[in-house]
Amino acid sequence: MAHRILTICYHLLKNKQIYIELGPHYYEERKRTHVARQAIRKLEILGYKVVVEEMDQTA
């Protein structure tokens, strides 16, 4: 956690920017997207054609 805070501070000072809160679910969504891209890439390497569609959340 400390490393993440120091990294944020470094980039803010280096680029002369202000801190913008990304929200409580930012990292969960980022991880979800990363895992999905990894899975698609692995399937394509195995020779599959992948079409991604969002599932209906009402069920």
N, CA, C and O atoms as a Tripos MOL2 file, in Angstrom:
@<TRIPOS>MOLECULE
protein
  236   235    59     0     0
PROTEIN
NO_CHARGES

@<TRIPOS>ATOM
      1 N           0.8230   -1.1820    0.0000 N.3       1 MET1
      2 CA          0.0000    0.0000    0.0000 C.3       1 MET1
      3 C           0.8750    1.2570    0.0000 C.2       1 MET1
      4 O           0.5900    2.2180   -0.7160 O.2       1 MET1
      5 N           1.9290    1.2450    0.7980 N.am      2 ALA2
      6 CA          2.8160    2.4090    0.8660 C.3       2 ALA2
      7 C           3.4770    2.6680   -0.4840 C.2       2 ALA2
      8 O           3.6420    3.8180   -0.8910 O.2       2 ALA2
      9 N           3.8540    1.5960   -1.1720 N.am      3 HIS3
     10 CA          4.4820    1.7470   -2.4900 C.3       3 HIS3
     11 C           3.5210    2.4120   -3.4630 C.2       3 HIS3
     12 O           3.9180    3.2800   -4.2410 O.2       3 HIS3
     13 N           2.2650    2.0070   -3.4190 N.am      4 ARG4
     14 CA          1.2540    2.5860   -4.3090 C.3       4 ARG4
     15 C           1.0900    4.0830   -4.0310 C.2       4 ARG4
     16 O           0.9900    4.8840   -4.9610 O.2       4 ARG4
     17 N           1.0620    4.4540   -2.7470 N.am      5 ILE5
     18 CA          0.9100    5.8660   -2.3820 C.3       5 ILE5
     19 C           2.1140    6.6760   -2.8480 C.2       5 ILE5
     20 O           1.9580    7.7710   -3.3890 O.2       5 ILE5
     21 N           3.3150    6.1380   -2.6400 N.am      6 LEU6
     22 CA          4.5210    6.8430   -3.0810 C.3       6 LEU6
     23 C           4.5640    6.9900   -4.5980 C.2       6 LEU6
     24 O           4.9940    8.0240   -5.1100 O.2       6 LEU6
     25 N           4.1240    5.9660   -5.3160 N.am      7 THR7
     26 CA          4.0900    6.0300   -6.7740 C.3       7 THR7
     27 C           3.1230    7.1140   -7.2380 C.2       7 THR7
     28 O           3.4280    7.8770   -8.1540 O.2       7 THR7
     29 N           1.9650    7.1770   -6.6060 N.am      8 ILE8
     30 CA          0.9830    8.2150   -6.9430 C.3       8 ILE8
     31 C           1.5710    9.5980   -6.6880 C.2       8 ILE8
     32 O           1.4640   10.4900   -7.5300 O.2       8 ILE8
     33 N           2.1940    9.7740   -5.5190 N.am      9 CYS9
     34 CA          2.8060   11.0730   -5.1780 C.3       9 CYS9
     35 C           3.8810   11.4560   -6.1840 C.2       9 CYS9
     36 O           3.9560   12.6080   -6.6100 O.2       9 CYS9
     37 N           4.7040   10.5000   -6.5610 N.am     10 TYR10
     38 CA          5.7700   10.7680   -7.5290 C.3      10 TYR10
     39 C           5.1990   11.2880   -8.8420 C.2      10 TYR10
     40 O           5.6610   12.3020   -9.3670 O.2      10 TYR10
     41 N           4.1920   10.5920   -9.3730 N.am     11 HIS11
     42 CA          3.6210   10.9910  -10.6610 C.3      11 HIS11
     43 C           2.8940   12.3350  -10.5650 C.2      11 HIS11
     44 O           2.9320   13.1310  -11.5030 O.2      11 HIS11
     45 N           2.2370   12.5840   -9.4380 N.am     12 LEU12
     46 CA          1.5590   13.8720   -9.2630 C.3      12 LEU12
     47 C           2.5590   15.0210   -9.2440 C.2      12 LEU12
     48 O           2.3420   16.0520   -9.8800 O.2      12 LEU12
     49 N           3.6500   14.8410   -8.5150 N.am     13 LEU13
     50 CA          4.6610   15.8980   -8.4390 C.3      13 LEU13
     51 C           5.4050   16.0580   -9.7630 C.2      13 LEU13
     52 O           5.6930   17.1780  -10.1840 O.2      13 LEU13
     53 N           5.7130   14.9510  -10.4100 N.am     14 LYS14
     54 CA          6.4570   14.9960  -11.6680 C.3      14 LYS14
     55 C           5.6570   15.7060  -12.7580 C.2      14 LYS14
     56 O           6.1970   16.5280  -13.4990 O.2      14 LYS14
     57 N           4.3630   15.3830  -12.8500 N.am     15 ASN15
     58 CA          3.5190   15.9270  -13.9130 C.3      15 ASN15
     59 C           2.7540   17.1800  -13.4870 C.2      15 ASN15
     60 O           1.9810   17.7300  -14.2730 O.2      15 ASN15
     61 N           2.9630   17.6360  -12.2490 N.am     16 LYS16
     62 CA          2.2950   18.8220  -11.7010 C.3      16 LYS16
     63 C           0.7800   18.7290  -11.8710 C.2      16 LYS16
     64 O           0.1380   19.6240  -12.4200 O.2      16 LYS16
     65 N           0.2290   17.6120  -11.3800 N.am     17 GLN17
     66 CA         -1.2050   17.3670  -11.4720 C.3      17 GLN17
     67 C          -1.8080   17.3230  -10.0750 C.2      17 GLN17
     68 O          -1.0920   17.2270   -9.0790 O.2      17 GLN17
     69 N          -3.1460   17.3960  -10.0150 N.am     18 ILE18
     70 CA         -3.8320   17.2280   -8.7440 C.3      18 ILE18
     71 C          -4.3450   15.7930   -8.6570 C.2      18 ILE18
     72 O          -4.5510   15.1370   -9.6780 O.2      18 ILE18
     73 N          -4.5460   15.3180   -7.4410 N.am     19 TYR19
     74 CA         -5.0140   13.9500   -7.2220 C.3      19 TYR19
     75 C          -6.5000   13.8540   -7.5140 C.2      19 TYR19
     76 O          -7.2810   14.6930   -7.0640 O.2      19 TYR19
     77 N          -6.8910   12.8430   -8.2620 N.am     20 ILE20
     78 CA         -8.2930   12.5880   -8.5730 C.3      20 ILE20
     79 C          -8.6210   11.1850   -8.0810 C.2      20 ILE20
     80 O          -8.0120   10.2090   -8.5200 O.2      20 ILE20
     81 N          -9.5900   11.0850   -7.1640 N.am     21 GLU21
     82 CA         -9.9980    9.7890   -6.6230 C.3      21 GLU21
     83 C         -10.6530    8.9690   -7.7330 C.2      21 GLU21
     84 O         -11.5450    9.4570   -8.4280 O.2      21 GLU21
     85 N         -10.2130    7.7280   -7.8960 N.am     22 LEU22
     86 CA        -10.7040    6.8820   -8.9760 C.3      22 LEU22
     87 C         -11.9560    6.1030   -8.5940 C.2      22 LEU22
     88 O         -12.6000    5.5100   -9.4600 O.2      22 LEU22
     89 N         -12.3010    6.0950   -7.3370 N.am     23 GLY23
     90 CA        -13.5030    5.4130   -6.8940 C.3      23 GLY23
     91 C         -13.1920    4.0900   -6.2280 C.2      23 GLY23
     92 O         -12.0990    3.5480   -6.3900 O.2      23 GLY23
     93 N         -14.1510    3.5680   -5.4770 N.am     24 PRO24
     94 CA        -13.9070    2.3510   -4.6980 C.3      24 PRO24
     95 C         -13.7880    1.0770   -5.5360 C.2      24 PRO24
     96 O         -13.2000    0.0970   -5.0800 O.2      24 PRO24
     97 N         -14.3280    1.0760   -6.7360 N.am     25 HIS25
     98 CA        -14.3360   -0.1470   -7.5410 C.3      25 HIS25
     99 C         -13.3760   -0.0910   -8.7250 C.2      25 HIS25
    100 O         -13.4060   -0.9680   -9.5890 O.2      25 HIS25
    101 N         -12.5360    0.9180   -8.7710 N.am     26 TYR26
    102 CA        -11.6360    1.0940   -9.9130 C.3      26 TYR26
    103 C         -10.7210   -0.1080  -10.1090 C.2      26 TYR26
    104 O         -10.6140   -0.6370  -11.2150 O.2      26 TYR26
    105 N         -10.0620   -0.5390   -9.0370 N.am     27 TYR27
    106 CA         -9.0900   -1.6200   -9.1740 C.3      27 TYR27
    107 C          -9.7590   -2.9660   -9.4400 C.2      27 TYR27
    108 O          -9.1900   -3.8030  -10.1400 O.2      27 TYR27
    109 N         -10.9700   -3.1910   -8.8890 N.am     28 GLU28
    110 CA        -11.6850   -4.4320   -9.1750 C.3      28 GLU28
    111 C         -12.0590   -4.5190  -10.6570 C.2      28 GLU28
    112 O         -11.9130   -5.5700  -11.2820 O.2      28 GLU28
    113 N         -12.5420   -3.4050  -11.2100 N.am     29 GLU29
    114 CA        -12.9200   -3.3790  -12.6260 C.3      29 GLU29
    115 C         -11.6960   -3.5140  -13.5210 C.2      29 GLU29
    116 O         -11.7410   -4.1850  -14.5520 O.2      29 GLU29
    117 N         -10.6060   -2.8740  -13.1240 N.am     30 ARG30
    118 CA         -9.3650   -2.9740  -13.8910 C.3      30 ARG30
    119 C          -8.8550   -4.4150  -13.9100 C.2      30 ARG30
    120 O          -8.4120   -4.9020  -14.9500 O.2      30 ARG30
    121 N          -8.9180   -5.0990  -12.7590 N.am     31 LYS31
    122 CA         -8.4930   -6.4970  -12.6600 C.3      31 LYS31
    123 C          -9.4020   -7.3830  -13.5210 C.2      31 LYS31
    124 O          -8.9220   -8.2770  -14.2190 O.2      31 LYS31
    125 N         -10.7110   -7.1310  -13.4690 N.am     32 ARG32
    126 CA        -11.6780   -7.9120  -14.2470 C.3      32 ARG32
    127 C         -11.3920   -7.7960  -15.7440 C.2      32 ARG32
    128 O         -11.4100   -8.7930  -16.4660 O.2      32 ARG32
    129 N         -11.1300   -6.5820  -16.1990 N.am     33 THR33
    130 CA        -10.8130   -6.3480  -17.6030 C.3      33 THR33
    131 C          -9.5130   -7.0370  -17.9940 C.2      33 THR33
    132 O          -9.4160   -7.6160  -19.0760 O.2      33 THR33
    133 N          -8.5190   -6.9770  -17.1200 N.am     34 HIS34
    134 CA         -7.2210   -7.6010  -17.3870 C.3      34 HIS34
    135 C          -7.3600   -9.1190  -17.5120 C.2      34 HIS34
    136 O          -6.7940   -9.7210  -18.4240 O.2      34 HIS34
    137 N          -8.1060   -9.7360  -16.6020 N.am     35 VAL35
    138 CA         -8.2960  -11.1870  -16.6290 C.3      35 VAL35
    139 C          -9.0370  -11.5970  -17.8970 C.2      35 VAL35
    140 O          -8.7010  -12.6120  -18.5070 O.2      35 VAL35
    141 N         -10.0350  -10.8230  -18.2990 N.am     36 ALA36
    142 CA        -10.7820  -11.1300  -19.5180 C.3      36 ALA36
    143 C          -9.8770  -11.0550  -20.7440 C.2      36 ALA36
    144 O          -9.9320  -11.9310  -21.6070 O.2      36 ALA36
    145 N          -9.0430  -10.0160  -20.8280 N.am     37 ARG37
    146 CA         -8.1220   -9.8940  -21.9660 C.3      37 ARG37
    147 C          -7.1240  -11.0370  -22.0090 C.2      37 ARG37
    148 O          -6.7980  -11.5370  -23.0860 O.2      37 ARG37
    149 N          -6.6350  -11.4560  -20.8480 N.am     38 GLN38
    150 CA         -5.7030  -12.5810  -20.7930 C.3      38 GLN38
    151 C          -6.3570  -13.8550  -21.3100 C.2      38 GLN38
    152 O          -5.7520  -14.5960  -22.0850 O.2      38 GLN38
    153 N          -7.5900  -14.1120  -20.8830 N.am     39 ALA39
    154 CA         -8.2970  -15.3190  -21.3000 C.3      39 ALA39
    155 C          -8.5410  -15.3130  -22.8080 C.2      39 ALA39
    156 O          -8.3700  -16.3360  -23.4710 O.2      39 ALA39
    157 N          -8.9390  -14.1700  -23.3440 N.am     40 ILE40
    158 CA         -9.1730  -14.0580  -24.7850 C.3      40 ILE40
    159 C          -7.8850  -14.3090  -25.5460 C.2      40 ILE40
    160 O          -7.8840  -15.0380  -26.5380 O.2      40 ILE40
    161 N          -6.7960  -13.7200  -25.0990 N.am     41 ARG41
    162 CA         -5.5010  -13.8870  -25.7630 C.3      41 ARG41
    163 C          -5.0680  -15.3570  -25.7510 C.2      41 ARG41
    164 O          -4.5730  -15.8650  -26.7560 O.2      41 ARG41
    165 N          -5.2530  -16.0360  -24.6180 N.am     42 LYS42
    166 CA         -4.8710  -17.4480  -24.5260 C.3      42 LYS42
    167 C          -5.7020  -18.3090  -25.4740 C.2      42 LYS42
    168 O          -5.1690  -19.2080  -26.1250 O.2      42 LYS42
    169 N          -6.9990  -18.0390  -25.5530 N.am     43 LEU43
    170 CA         -7.8500  -18.8010  -26.4640 C.3      43 LEU43
    171 C          -7.4700  -18.5540  -27.9160 C.2      43 LEU43
    172 O          -7.4720  -19.4840  -28.7220 O.2      43 LEU43
    173 N          -7.1450  -17.3130  -28.2590 N.am     44 GLU44
    174 CA         -6.7410  -17.0100  -29.6310 C.3      44 GLU44
    175 C          -5.4190  -17.6850  -29.9770 C.2      44 GLU44
    176 O          -5.2270  -18.1180  -31.1130 O.2      44 GLU44
    177 N          -4.5130  -17.7800  -29.0210 N.am     45 ILE45
    178 CA         -3.2510  -18.4840  -29.2510 C.3      45 ILE45
    179 C          -3.5080  -19.9610  -29.5290 C.2      45 ILE45
    180 O          -2.7920  -20.5840  -30.3130 O.2      45 ILE45
    181 N          -4.5330  -20.5210  -28.8860 N.am     46 LEU46
    182 CA         -4.8900  -21.9230  -29.1000 C.3      46 LEU46
    183 C          -5.6660  -22.1400  -30.3950 C.2      46 LEU46
    184 O          -5.9820  -23.2770  -30.7450 O.2      46 LEU46
    185 N          -5.9760  -21.0560  -31.1070 N.am     47 GLY47
    186 CA         -6.6250  -21.1790  -32.4030 C.3      47 GLY47
    187 C          -8.1210  -20.9310  -32.4050 C.2      47 GLY47
    188 O          -8.7880  -21.2080  -33.4020 O.2      47 GLY47
    189 N          -8.6610  -20.4170  -31.3170 N.am     48 TYR48
    190 CA        -10.0880  -20.1370  -31.2510 C.3      48 TYR48
    191 C         -10.3640  -18.6980  -31.6460 C.2      48 TYR48
    192 O          -9.5450  -17.8080  -31.4170 O.2      48 TYR48
    193 N         -11.5370  -18.4820  -32.2470 N.am     49 LYS49
    194 CA        -12.0040  -17.1310  -32.5330 C.3      49 LYS49
    195 C         -12.9490  -16.7500  -31.3950 C.2      49 LYS49
    196 O         -13.9010  -17.4760  -31.1100 O.2      49 LYS49
    197 N         -12.6940  -15.6360  -30.7560 N.am     50 VAL50
    198 CA        -13.4410  -15.2520  -29.5610 C.3      50 VAL50
    199 C         -14.3030  -14.0310  -29.8530 C.2      50 VAL50
    200 O         -13.8170  -13.0200  -30.3600 O.2      50 VAL50
    201 N         -15.5930  -14.1390  -29.5260 N.am     51 VAL51
    202 CA        -16.5140  -13.0140  -29.6110 C.3      51 VAL51
    203 C         -17.0270  -12.7680  -28.1960 C.2      51 VAL51
    204 O         -17.6110  -13.6620  -27.5830 O.2      51 VAL51
    205 N         -16.8150  -11.5750  -27.6800 N.am     52 VAL52
    206 CA        -17.1780  -11.2590  -26.3000 C.3      52 VAL52
    207 C         -18.4880  -10.4880  -26.2860 C.2      52 VAL52
    208 O         -18.6510   -9.4930  -26.9930 O.2      52 VAL52
    209 N         -19.4250  -10.9690  -25.4630 N.am     53 GLU53
    210 CA        -20.7070  -10.2960  -25.2800 C.3      53 GLU53
    211 C         -20.9920  -10.2130  -23.7890 C.2      53 GLU53
    212 O         -20.6860  -11.1450  -23.0450 O.2      53 GLU53
    213 N         -21.5740   -9.1110  -23.3500 N.am     54 GLU54
    214 CA        -21.9620   -8.9690  -21.9520 C.3      54 GLU54
    215 C         -23.1550   -9.8740  -21.6760 C.2      54 GLU54
    216 O         -24.0670   -9.9830  -22.4960 O.2      54 GLU54
    217 N         -23.1400  -10.5230  -20.5120 N.am     55 MET55
    218 CA        -24.2670  -11.3640  -20.1160 C.3      55 MET55
    219 C         -25.3620  -10.4930  -19.5180 C.2      55 MET55
    220 O         -25.0800   -9.4510  -18.9260 O.2      55 MET55
    221 N         -26.6170  -10.9230  -19.6740 N.am     56 ASP56
    222 CA        -27.7480  -10.2110  -19.0960 C.3      56 ASP56
    223 C         -27.7070  -10.3740  -17.5790 C.2      56 ASP56
    224 O         -27.6740  -11.5030  -17.0890 O.2      56 ASP56
    225 N         -27.7090   -9.2840  -16.8280 N.am     57 GLN57
    226 CA        -27.5600   -9.3170  -15.3750 C.3      57 GLN57
    227 C         -28.8860   -9.5140  -14.6400 C.2      57 GLN57
    228 O         -28.8870   -9.5490  -13.4100 O.2      57 GLN57
    229 N         -30.0160   -9.6440  -15.3430 N.am     58 THR58
    230 CA        -31.3110   -9.7400  -14.6760 C.3      58 THR58
    231 C         -31.5820  -11.1120  -14.0920 C.2      58 THR58
    232 O         -32.4410  -11.2450  -13.2210 O.2      58 THR58
    233 N         -30.8770  -12.1360  -14.5470 N.am     59 ALA59
    234 CA        -31.1530  -13.5010  -14.0800 C.3      59 ALA59
    235 C         -30.6310  -13.7580  -12.6990 C.2      59 ALA59
    236 O         -30.7890  -14.8610  -12.1750 O.2      59 ALA59
@<TRIPOS>BOND
     1     1     2 1
     2     2     3 1
     3     3     4 2
     4     3     5 am
     5     5     6 1
     6     6     7 1
     7     7     8 2
     8     7     9 am
     9     9    10 1
    10    10    11 1
    11    11    12 2
    12    11    13 am
    13    13    14 1
    14    14    15 1
    15    15    16 2
    16    15    17 am
    17    17    18 1
    18    18    19 1
    19    19    20 2
    20    19    21 am
    21    21    22 1
    22    22    23 1
    23    23    24 2
    24    23    25 am
    25    25    26 1
    26    26    27 1
    27    27    28 2
    28    27    29 am
    29    29    30 1
    30    30    31 1
    31    31    32 2
    32    31    33 am
    33    33    34 1
    34    34    35 1
    35    35    36 2
    36    35    37 am
    37    37    38 1
    38    38    39 1
    39    39    40 2
    40    39    41 am
    41    41    42 1
    42    42    43 1
    43    43    44 2
    44    43    45 am
    45    45    46 1
    46    46    47 1
    47    47    48 2
    48    47    49 am
    49    49    50 1
    50    50    51 1
    51    51    52 2
    52    51    53 am
    53    53    54 1
    54    54    55 1
    55    55    56 2
    56    55    57 am
    57    57    58 1
    58    58    59 1
    59    59    60 2
    60    59    61 am
    61    61    62 1
    62    62    63 1
    63    63    64 2
    64    63    65 am
    65    65    66 1
    66    66    67 1
    67    67    68 2
    68    67    69 am
    69    69    70 1
    70    70    71 1
    71    71    72 2
    72    71    73 am
    73    73    74 1
    74    74    75 1
    75    75    76 2
    76    75    77 am
    77    77    78 1
    78    78    79 1
    79    79    80 2
    80    79    81 am
    81    81    82 1
    82    82    83 1
    83    83    84 2
    84    83    85 am
    85    85    86 1
    86    86    87 1
    87    87    88 2
    88    87    89 am
    89    89    90 1
    90    90    91 1
    91    91    92 2
    92    91    93 am
    93    93    94 1
    94    94    95 1
    95    95    96 2
    96    95    97 am
    97    97    98 1
    98    98    99 1
    99    99   100 2
   100    99   101 am
   101   101   102 1
   102   102   103 1
   103   103   104 2
   104   103   105 am
   105   105   106 1
   106   106   107 1
   107   107   108 2
   108   107   109 am
   109   109   110 1
   110   110   111 1
   111   111   112 2
   112   111   113 am
   113   113   114 1
   114   114   115 1
   115   115   116 2
   116   115   117 am
   117   117   118 1
   118   118   119 1
   119   119   120 2
   120   119   121 am
   121   121   122 1
   122   122   123 1
   123   123   124 2
   124   123   125 am
   125   125   126 1
   126   126   127 1
   127   127   128 2
   128   127   129 am
   129   129   130 1
   130   130   131 1
   131   131   132 2
   132   131   133 am
   133   133   134 1
   134   134   135 1
   135   135   136 2
   136   135   137 am
   137   137   138 1
   138   138   139 1
   139   139   140 2
   140   139   141 am
   141   141   142 1
   142   142   143 1
   143   143   144 2
   144   143   145 am
   145   145   146 1
   146   146   147 1
   147   147   148 2
   148   147   149 am
   149   149   150 1
   150   150   151 1
   151   151   152 2
   152   151   153 am
   153   153   154 1
   154   154   155 1
   155   155   156 2
   156   155   157 am
   157   157   158 1
   158   158   159 1
   159   159   160 2
   160   159   161 am
   161   161   162 1
   162   162   163 1
   163   163   164 2
   164   163   165 am
   165   165   166 1
   166   166   167 1
   167   167   168 2
   168   167   169 am
   169   169   170 1
   170   170   171 1
   171   171   172 2
   172   171   173 am
   173   173   174 1
   174   174   175 1
   175   175   176 2
   176   175   177 am
   177   177   178 1
   178   178   179 1
   179   179   180 2
   180   179   181 am
   181   181   182 1
   182   182   183 1
   183   183   184 2
   184   183   185 am
   185   185   186 1
   186   186   187 1
   187   187   188 2
   188   187   189 am
   189   189   190 1
   190   190   191 1
   191   191   192 2
   192   191   193 am
   193   193   194 1
   194   194   195 1
   195   195   196 2
   196   195   197 am
   197   197   198 1
   198   198   199 1
   199   199   200 2
   200   199   201 am
   201   201   202 1
   202   202   203 1
   203   203   204 2
   204   203   205 am
   205   205   206 1
   206   206   207 1
   207   207   208 2
   208   207   209 am
   209   209   210 1
   210   210   211 1
   211   211   212 2
   212   211   213 am
   213   213   214 1
   214   214   215 1
   215   215   216 2
   216   215   217 am
   217   217   218 1
   218   218   219 1
   219   219   220 2
   220   219   221 am
   221   221   222 1
   222   222   223 1
   223   223   224 2
   224   223   225 am
   225   225   226 1
   226   226   227 1
   227   227   228 2
   228   227   229 am
   229   229   230 1
   230   230   231 1
   231   231   232 2
   232   231   233 am
   233   233   234 1
   234   234   235 1
   235   235   236 2
@<TRIPOS>SUBSTRUCTURE
     1 MET1         2 RESIDUE 1 A MET
     2 ALA2         6 RESIDUE 1 A ALA
     3 HIS3        10 RESIDUE 1 A HIS
     4 ARG4        14 RESIDUE 1 A ARG
     5 ILE5        18 RESIDUE 1 A ILE
     6 LEU6        22 RESIDUE 1 A LEU
     7 THR7        26 RESIDUE 1 A THR
     8 ILE8        30 RESIDUE 1 A ILE
     9 CYS9        34 RESIDUE 1 A CYS
    10 TYR10       38 RESIDUE 1 A TYR
    11 HIS11       42 RESIDUE 1 A HIS
    12 LEU12       46 RESIDUE 1 A LEU
    13 LEU13       50 RESIDUE 1 A LEU
    14 LYS14       54 RESIDUE 1 A LYS
    15 ASN15       58 RESIDUE 1 A ASN
    16 LYS16       62 RESIDUE 1 A LYS
    17 GLN17       66 RESIDUE 1 A GLN
    18 ILE18       70 RESIDUE 1 A ILE
    19 TYR19       74 RESIDUE 1 A TYR
    20 ILE20       78 RESIDUE 1 A ILE
    21 GLU21       82 RESIDUE 1 A GLU
    22 LEU22       86 RESIDUE 1 A LEU
    23 GLY23       90 RESIDUE 1 A GLY
    24 PRO24       94 RESIDUE 1 A PRO
    25 HIS25       98 RESIDUE 1 A HIS
    26 TYR26      102 RESIDUE 1 A TYR
    27 TYR27      106 RESIDUE 1 A TYR
    28 GLU28      110 RESIDUE 1 A GLU
    29 GLU29      114 RESIDUE 1 A GLU
    30 ARG30      118 RESIDUE 1 A ARG
    31 LYS31      122 RESIDUE 1 A LYS
    32 ARG32      126 RESIDUE 1 A ARG
    33 THR33      130 RESIDUE 1 A THR
    34 HIS34      134 RESIDUE 1 A HIS
    35 VAL35      138 RESIDUE 1 A VAL
    36 ALA36      142 RESIDUE 1 A ALA
    37 ARG37      146 RESIDUE 1 A ARG
    38 GLN38      150 RESIDUE 1 A GLN
    39 ALA39      154 RESIDUE 1 A ALA
    40 ILE40      158 RESIDUE 1 A ILE
    41 ARG41      162 RESIDUE 1 A ARG
    42 LYS42      166 RESIDUE 1 A LYS
    43 LEU43      170 RESIDUE 1 A LEU
    44 GLU44      174 RESIDUE 1 A GLU
    45 ILE45      178 RESIDUE 1 A ILE
    46 LEU46      182 RESIDUE 1 A LEU
    47 GLY47      186 RESIDUE 1 A GLY
    48 TYR48      190 RESIDUE 1 A TYR
    49 LYS49      194 RESIDUE 1 A LYS
    50 VAL50      198 RESIDUE 1 A VAL
    51 VAL51      202 RESIDUE 1 A VAL
    52 VAL52      206 RESIDUE 1 A VAL
    53 GLU53      210 RESIDUE 1 A GLU
    54 GLU54      214 RESIDUE 1 A GLU
    55 MET55      218 RESIDUE 1 A MET
    56 ASP56      222 RESIDUE 1 A ASP
    57 GLN57      226 RESIDUE 1 A GLN
    58 THR58      230 RESIDUE 1 A THR
    59 ALA59      234 RESIDUE 1 A ALA
